[in-house]
Amino acid sequence: METQLGKISRGMLLRMAADTLMVQVALIAALVSRLFWQIAFFDREYADGYGETARFYLAFYANNAWPLTIVVLVTLYLMGVYTYSRFYQSRYRALVVFQAVTLAFLIFAALRLFVITAPLPRITLALAWLYTSGLVVSARVWSQLFERIIRPERQAMLSARRGAGQNILVIGGAGYIGSALLGKLLAKGHHVRLLDLMVFGDEPISHLLHHKNLEVMHGDFRHVESVVEAMQGMDAVIHLGAIVGDPACSLDENLTIDVNLTATRMIGELAKAHGVRRFIFASTCSVYGACDEILDERSFVRPISLYGQTKLASEQILFKMATDQFKPTIVRFATIYGLSGRTRFDLVVNLLTAKAKLEGKITVNGGAQWRPFVHVDDAAAAVARIVEAPLQIVAGEIFNVGSNEQNYTISQIGELVHEQVVSAELIVNETDTDRRNYRVNFNKIRNHLGFDPQWTVERGIQQVLEAIANGDVQDYRDARYSNVKFLTESANAAIVRDNWARRLIESLPHE
Ligand SMILES: NC(=O)c1ccc[n+]([C@@H]2O[C@H](COP(=O)([O-])OP(=O)(O)OC[C@H]3O[C@@H](n4cnc5c(N)ncnc54)[C@H](O)[C@@H]3O)[C@@H](O)[C@H]2O)c1
């Protein structure tokens, strides 16, 4: 199985090679410093024996450099420095590396003293520890600075140079993520065409309806003629439209396959035929299914719901139709939280927060399952960044959208909500478990595109609480906030089902 932990990736090998070099350089520097120290301060004592002393140090290097390097590498590995464990991903990354190096030197000293019972050159080892810590920690600090500040600035500069003003078709852009995305694209000066059936009405985007650069096409993306019309003159297509979530997708499996998969193939083929070079498809981290490892874009995928399966199959279909001119980009969103034009309360952070505030209960189902989270505004910002990124960086690529720091178990989410609504009762229902369980690595989007979410789950919870307090959300149980409830109501289901063929037959003259 290809996983972040189970497999030594190219990046991991490079980091190990760099650390190997740094340990060796540090040891050489320690031995040379020690030799100079002796020459400088014990000149007379060593006057006849420099050659011998130097030979002693050379022999020390030859016998100890590799054992020491191996102890350091193994300790760093076990402390998760190469596998990006949760411990290492904390804010105090440099401290974790420093602790790992210190522990490695202590282990090495103990091995020399007690296992091979060799004398311990304490000053040389102390110097080697100091130099190794300095080199290894500053390399991490520098790479963090580069990833967080320098690379994003360079990306932003490149985007600015390329200029705004693309013609972008957003399919299914009147929903939870789309209503946050449209404003961002318009603010960047793009011309946006929206193709949406407005299943949830146009209220989510009502504040944008009169924007001069927004063109709204009310239509079904399963209809070839609507998609062909929408595709005219477009530089980029962002396909967000779908039946979203496991419960909503289970209501009518044939319909789900039609909307989420069959339509994707048609839309992809039409985009390719129209010479659209940028095609971004919204997938989900649900494709990872149930797995205890930390998963990245190359990891094994095994969705356990129809929703995840239609998304994975769509990814595969799009990649199959790729050519040099048409290379789709896949974004796998983490579970979304927070407010947008069409806030949903069928997603765990928002739901637990609303229940805590309004019902005094935080009911956690299962609890031990891992899930990555991202704020809806950050999810939209990631898509906006991808659509402006140099094509060679994003074409034909998959990006997990979220951040390493926002992988949580459902119990941890319950506790975060509890911290802000202390009066609520935290109830853990261990028998009722959602089998989905995945922890996701988001290095790729950060390293390639300089994307780092601005929101945290804590701030998202606060945002939802404020909306409830202000009266912006009145009844979170209202069907419009939940995909499955909304689609269970027959009139709404009919909008999505769109039995145009049946309607056509019914409209024919009868006997
Ligand atoms: N919200 C999440 O937590 C999440 C997580 C991972 C991935 N995603 C993916 O992101 C995308 C957007 O999700 P969302 O939460 O904004 O969904 P949403 O349900 O809020 O919005 C979906 C939009 O698609 C439109 N639509 C549905 N069927 C249509 C049709 N036949 N023709 C035209 N328009 C149609 C709806 O009117 C709606 O505006 C989806 O593809 C979803 O799978 C979402």
Ligand as a Chemical Component Dictionary entry (heavy atoms), coordinates in Angstrom:
data_LIG
# 
_chem_comp.id                   LIG 
_chem_comp.type                 NON-POLYMER 
_chem_comp.pdbx_formal_charge   0 
_chem_comp.three_letter_code    LIG 
# 
loop_
_chem_comp_atom.comp_id 
_chem_comp_atom.atom_id 
_chem_comp_atom.alt_atom_id 
_chem_comp_atom.type_symbol 
_chem_comp_atom.charge 
_chem_comp_atom.model_Cartn_x 
_chem_comp_atom.model_Cartn_y 
_chem_comp_atom.model_Cartn_z 
_chem_comp_atom.pdbx_ordinal 
LIG N1  N1  N 0  -19.115 20.687 1.335   1  
LIG C1  C1  C 0  -18.179 19.793 1.597   2  
LIG O1  O1  O 0  -17.862 19.462 2.763   3  
LIG C2  C2  C 0  -17.436 19.173 0.460   4  
LIG C3  C3  C 0  -16.369 18.358 0.791   5  
LIG C4  C4  C 0  -15.682 17.753 -0.230  6  
LIG C5  C5  C 0  -16.032 17.975 -1.552  7  
LIG N2  N2  N 1  -17.067 18.781 -1.857  8  
LIG C6  C6  C 0  -17.417 18.955 -3.294  9  
LIG O2  O2  O 0  -17.445 20.336 -3.606  10 
LIG C7  C7  C 0  -18.471 20.593 -4.576  11 
LIG C8  C8  C 0  -19.380 21.681 -4.060  12 
LIG O3  O3  O 0  -19.928 21.253 -2.819  13 
LIG P1  P1  P 0  -20.981 22.151 -2.027  14 
LIG O4  O4  O 0  -20.894 21.769 -0.605  15 
LIG O5  O5  O -1 -20.814 23.567 -2.442  16 
LIG O6  O6  O 0  -22.341 21.551 -2.625  17 
LIG P2  P2  P 0  -23.810 22.189 -2.663  18 
LIG O7  O7  O 0  -24.755 21.038 -2.590  19 
LIG O8  O8  O 0  -23.965 23.273 -1.651  20 
LIG O9  O9  O 0  -23.865 22.851 -4.099  21 
LIG C9  C9  C 0  -24.019 22.090 -5.272  22 
LIG C10 C10 C 0  -24.514 23.020 -6.372  23 
LIG O10 O10 O 0  -24.686 22.224 -7.535  24 
LIG C11 C11 C 0  -25.924 22.619 -8.146  25 
LIG N3  N3  N 0  -26.462 21.493 -8.921  26 
LIG C12 C12 C 0  -26.763 20.253 -8.472  27 
LIG N4  N4  N 0  -27.213 19.511 -9.488  28 
LIG C13 C13 C 0  -27.210 20.286 -10.587 29 
LIG C14 C14 C 0  -27.536 20.075 -11.956 30 
LIG N5  N5  N 0  -27.981 18.894 -12.409 31 
LIG N6  N6  N 0  -27.368 21.089 -12.831 32 
LIG C15 C15 C 0  -26.913 22.302 -12.419 33 
LIG N7  N7  N 0  -26.577 22.562 -11.132 34 
LIG C16 C16 C 0  -26.716 21.566 -10.232 35 
LIG C17 C17 C 0  -26.828 22.995 -6.991  36 
LIG O11 O11 O 0  -27.876 23.849 -7.408  37 
LIG C18 C18 C 0  -25.848 23.674 -6.053  38 
LIG O12 O12 O 0  -25.796 25.057 -6.314  39 
LIG C19 C19 C 0  -19.184 19.272 -4.796  40 
LIG O13 O13 O 0  -18.720 18.697 -5.994  41 
LIG C20 C20 C 0  -18.791 18.436 -3.614  42 
LIG O14 O14 O 0  -18.778 17.065 -3.915  43 
LIG C21 C21 C 0  -17.776 19.398 -0.884  44 
# 
loop_
_chem_comp_bond.comp_id 
_chem_comp_bond.atom_id_1 
_chem_comp_bond.atom_id_2 
_chem_comp_bond.value_order 
_chem_comp_bond.pdbx_ordinal 
LIG N1  C1  SING 1  
LIG C1  O1  DOUB 2  
LIG C1  C2  SING 3  
LIG C2  C3  SING 4  
LIG C2  C21 DOUB 5  
LIG C3  C4  DOUB 6  
LIG C4  C5  SING 7  
LIG C5  N2  DOUB 8  
LIG N2  C6  SING 9  
LIG N2  C21 SING 10 
LIG C6  O2  SING 11 
LIG C6  C20 SING 12 
LIG O2  C7  SING 13 
LIG C7  C8  SING 14 
LIG C7  C19 SING 15 
LIG C8  O3  SING 16 
LIG O3  P1  SING 17 
LIG P1  O4  DOUB 18 
LIG P1  O5  SING 19 
LIG P1  O6  SING 20 
LIG O6  P2  SING 21 
LIG P2  O7  DOUB 22 
LIG P2  O8  SING 23 
LIG P2  O9  SING 24 
LIG O9  C9  SING 25 
LIG C9  C10 SING 26 
LIG C10 O10 SING 27 
LIG C10 C18 SING 28 
LIG O10 C11 SING 29 
LIG C11 N3  SING 30 
LIG C11 C17 SING 31 
LIG N3  C12 SING 32 
LIG N3  C16 SING 33 
LIG C12 N4  DOUB 34 
LIG N4  C13 SING 35 
LIG C13 C14 SING 36 
LIG C13 C16 DOUB 37 
LIG C14 N5  SING 38 
LIG C14 N6  DOUB 39 
LIG N6  C15 SING 40 
LIG C15 N7  DOUB 41 
LIG N7  C16 SING 42 
LIG C17 O11 SING 43 
LIG C17 C18 SING 44 
LIG C18 O12 SING 45 
LIG C19 O13 SING 46 
LIG C19 C20 SING 47 
LIG C20 O14 SING 48 
# 
